[in-house]
Amino acid sequence: MTTYYGLYGQKVQYLASDPTDVQTGQVWYNSTSATLKVRAVTTTGTWASGGNLNNARKNLAGGGTQTAGLAFGGIVPGDAVSASTEEYDGTSWTAGGNMGTARATGAGCGIQTAGLAFGGDTANDGSNTGITEEYNGSTWTGGGTMTTARRALTGCGIQTAGLAIGGYPPSNTASAATEEYDGTSWTNGGNLNTARYYPGAAGTQTAGLAFGGTPGSGQLTSTEEYDGTSWTASGNLNTAREGLAGAGIQTAALAFGGYLGPASPELQAATELYNGTSWTSNPTGLATRRNALAGAGTQASALAFGGNPTTAATEEWTGPGSPVTQTITTS
């Protein structure tokens, strides 16, 4: 009879707990849980539940990574605009320092210890602001004001090299506008080819990505790439939507959630992966359908949090090709 030892020249380890230094293809028996396990790689991406935000909110912004996420602003139950900040450690959210200016439908980028917040609505009354704030891991301080005050925009990059994209009101002044931040002040960049608000974004200041959104009527599938000077059209999303979130870089991005009306359901769970040319739909999407959410991380390891209807839900993404420990079952 063919054995594992005969096939691979090594025995199945008998261990009381899962090993920490594990290699792809490694097989072991966990005597504590009485399970046979293998280190494999995922073939499709999956979302799993993470720790809830302390303050449920929609129309928030954020940044960071899956194990060091940052959430700030938004609209909380009762329709109040929030200034609260929360930090994620890969398991749970804890309170950080409040923003100097409460806002919703603003944008953000950066990391947990060097975040950037810009634009938005400061009173949930349809107003627009260009106020910018910088986060150092504990407190927010004022930065340079945006050239064009706006809300419903998106952003990407880092605190010292941020990118502001699109926004409301729907005019070429705001909806197509791009601005670049150098850590002190904003300057105008090249306009989007397709004006839009509530788009998603990923990437950096010199290699940005904008996708989806609305021009004021219906939702877009169009994607554009930024080279630090101008935008170029690229492959369309498979699912048109606005109010979606993004993560990753220009050549390896992730899009998730959003709103598509008057389709049924209007709130989207759809998750798509971008390879620098085209988008591929993942077989499964978010467990909680939502728009007006925030995202952080990479195409391989992302975070989705908050959203509409007002929720505290957080989900963690593991992308295809990522290492994963699986239980081997026999029948």
N, C-alpha and C positions, 0 to 999 in steps of 0.2 A: 504494500500500500504506500502511495506517495505521501510523504510528510512535509510539513513546513521546513523542518531541518534539512530534508533531502532536497527540497527545491531551492532554499536560500542559504544553506550552510550555516544556519544559526538557530538557536533554540528560542522559543517564546519565553520571555521573562515572566517570572511569577513575583509580583510586587504588591506591597500593602497600599501603595498610593501611586497615582500617575506620575511618571518621570517628568522632571523639569527640562532636561536637556534631551529633547526628543526629535528624531529625524523623520522626514516624510517616508512613509512605507514601513516604519517601525511598528511591530505588533507586540502587545504585552497583555498579561492577565492581571486584573486588579482584584486581589483576594478580598478586599474590604467590601467592594460593591458586587463581587462575584460576576464580573463582566469581562469579556474579551474585547480589547480595544485596538484601534489602528490609527496612525497619524496619516491623514489623507489631505487632499486639497479639494476645495469646493469647486463644483462645476457651474453653479449659478449663485448669484448673490442672495443673501437673506437678511431680513430685518428681525431683530429681537428686542424685547422690552428692556428699557433701561430705567434708572431712577427718575421719578417724576420731579418736575420743577416744583419749588416751594410755592411759587405764585403762578397759577394758570394765567396764560396771556396769549393774545393774538397780535399780529402786526408788529412783532418784535424783530430784533436784529441780533447778530452774534458773530462769533469767530472761534478760532482755536482748532483743537483736534478732538478725536473721540474720547481720549483720556484726560484732556485738559481743555474743556469747552468753556465758552463764555456767552452768556445770554444777557441782554439788556433792553430796557424800554418796553414798549408795547401797550396794549389796551387790556386792562384787567376787568374781572366781573364788575358790573356797575358802570361800564364804559368810561372809567377814569384812565387817563394817560399816566403811565408808570415811569419812575426814574430808577427803579430797583435793578440791581445787577446780581447775577448768580454765576457761580463757578462750578464746573463739573469735573470730578476726579476719576471718571470711568465707572463709578457706581452710584454716586449721589450728588445732589446740588447743594451748595452752601451759599449764604449771602455774602456778597462783596460790597464795595462802596457804592453808594447811590450816585447817579449821574447828576451833574449840576443843573441840567435842563431835562425835565421829563419830556418824552416824545414817543410817538408811534409812527408806523410806516416810514421809518428812517432806514438807513443802511449801516452796515458795519463790516469790519475786516480785521485782520491781525491775529494775534495769539492771546492766550489768557493773561499773560503778564505785560502785553503791549498791544492793547486793543485800540480801535479807532471807530468812533460813532459820528455820523454826519447826516444832515438833512432831516426831514420828517415833519410831522404835525405836532405842535406842542400843546394843543388843547382839544384834540379830537373834534375840531370844528371846520376842517377843510383849509386850515392855514398852512403856509409853507415856511420852512426855516432853512438857513444855510449854516446854522451853528454846528461847530465841530468840537469834539472832545476826545482827549487821549487818556487811556487807562494804563496804569503801571502795575496792576496786580492787586491794588488796594484802594486807590483813589483816582478820580477823574479830574483833569485840568483842561482849561480851554485851549483850543487850537485855532488855526486860521479859518475865517468864515468862507464858505463856498461862494464862487462867483455868481451862481444861479441858485437861489433858494428854491427848494422843491421837496416833494414827498413822493412816496411810492416808487422810489428809485432802488437801485441795487449797487453792490460794491464788491471789490475783491482786492487782493494785495496785502500789504503789511502796513504798520503804523507810519513808517517813514517813506512809504511808496504805495499809497492807496490809489484806487481808481473808483470814481463815481460814475454810474451809468444810467441814462434814461431818467424817467420820473414824470411827475404831474405838476402843472397842468399840461394837457396834450397839445403841445405846440413844438415846433422845431427848437424853440428856445430852451425848453426843459426836457421834452420827451426824447430828443435825439442827442442831447448834450452829454459830453464826456469831460470830466475834470480829473486832473492828476495832482496828488498831494505829495509834498516832499518832506513832510514832518514839521513844516512851518506854515506853508501857504498853498493855496490851490491855483492852478493855471488851466486854461482851456486846452483840451485835446481835440482830436478829430471826432466829428459827429457820427453817430450811428447812421447806417444807410436806411434803416427802417425805424422811425420814431416809435417809442413804446414806453409804457409804464407797467409796474409790477412784473418785471422780467426776473429771471434767475441769472446767476453769474458764477464764474469760477476763474482761477488763474491768478496772474500777477499784473502789475502795472504795464509791463512791456509784452505780456503774452496773455491777454485777457480773453474771456469768453462770455458772451451774452446770448440768452436763449429764451424763447417764449415771450410772455407778456401780452399786452393789448395795446393797439393803436387808438382805442376809444370805442371800437365796435368789433365784437368777436375777439377771438384769441389767436395768437400767432404760433407757428411752428418754427419760424425762421431763426437761424443761428448765425452769429457773426463773431469773427476773431479779430482781436486788436493786437497790433505789432508795436505799440508805443507811439504811433503816429496816426494811423488810419484803420478803419474797420473793413473787413472783407467777408462777403457772404460765404457760408459753408453749409454742411448737410443739415436738413431739417429734422426737428424732433418728430417722433412718430405720433405723439399725442399733443395737440395744440392745448395750451393752457396759460393762465396768468396766476400770479401769486404763488409761484413754485419756489423751491429752494435748490441750491447747488453746492457742490463741493468738488475739490480736486484741482487739477491744472488744465491748461488749454488742450493738451494732448491725451488727457486721461481724466475726464470729468464725469460727474454724476448729477442727474436731475431727478427731483422727486416731489410728489405732491402737486398741489395747484388747483385751479378752478377752471372748469369748462362748461359754460352755459350756452344754451339751455339743455345741454345733454343730460342724460340721467344714468348714473348719478353725476351731479355737478361737481362735487368735491372729489378730487382725484387721489389715488394711491399709487399711480403709475411711477415706476422707476426706470430710468434709461441710462445707459453708459455710452460715453463719447470717446472715440479713439483718435481724435484729431481730424477726422474726415466725416464720419457718419455716426448716428445714434443707433443703439441696439436696445430693444425692450427686454427688461428682465422678466422672467416668467411670473414672479410674485412681486407685489409692491408693499407699501406701508400697511401696517395692521390698522392704523387709524387714518382714515381718509381726511384730508385737510388742505386748506390753503392758508396763506398769510402766516406761514411757519418760517423757522430759521434753520440753517444747516451749517455744518462745519466738518473739517477733516479732508480725507482723500477718497479717491475712487475705491480703494481697497478697504478703508476703515473710516466710516463717516458717522455723523450724528444728526438726527432730526429732532427738533424740540419745539413745543408750543404750537400755536396755530388756531385757525377758525374751523368749527365752533370752538370758543375759548377753552383751551385744554392745557394741562400740565404734562401731557404725555411726551415721553422721550423714547426714541428708538435708536438702536445701534446697528449699523450696517457692516456686514462682512462680505466683501466682494468676491467674485469668482476668481479661482486660482489662489485663494488664501489658505494657509494651513489650518486644519481643523481636526480635532480628535473625535472619532466616531466609534460607537459601540457596534461590534460585530454580532449579528444574530444568525442563528442557524435553525432550520426546521426539519 
